Amino acid sequence: MARGGTTLGTVVRWDDARGGAVIEAAETPGGCWADASVVVHSTSAGGALRAGQVVELDWTDVGAGGLPFSALRVVPRGDLQATVGG
C-alpha cells in the first residue's frame, strides 16, 4: 500500500527537457519528482519552478522520474521565500 503526506520542500532543480522538478524534503529522502502538471500557479508560467523555491508538497512513495517519491500536488509558498536580509 502506498503511503504519502503533505510537507514543505525545496526545489533542487527544474528540468525543462522533462517538464518537471526535483524537490527535497525531510519526508522524501532521495528526492521527489514533480511533473509540471501537478504544480499549482496563480499565473501559469507553464508550471515551471526555480531552484531554491519553497513549496508545499503532497507526495506519495510511488516513485517517478527515477526518484523514489512523486508529487501529487505542488503549491509554491511565496510567504516562505527567502528574501535579501531576511
ABEGO torsion letter per residue (X at the ends): XBBBEBBBBBBABBBAAAGBBBBBBAABBGEBBBBAAABBBABAGGGBBBBGBBBBBBBBABBBGGBABBBABBBBBAAABBBBGX
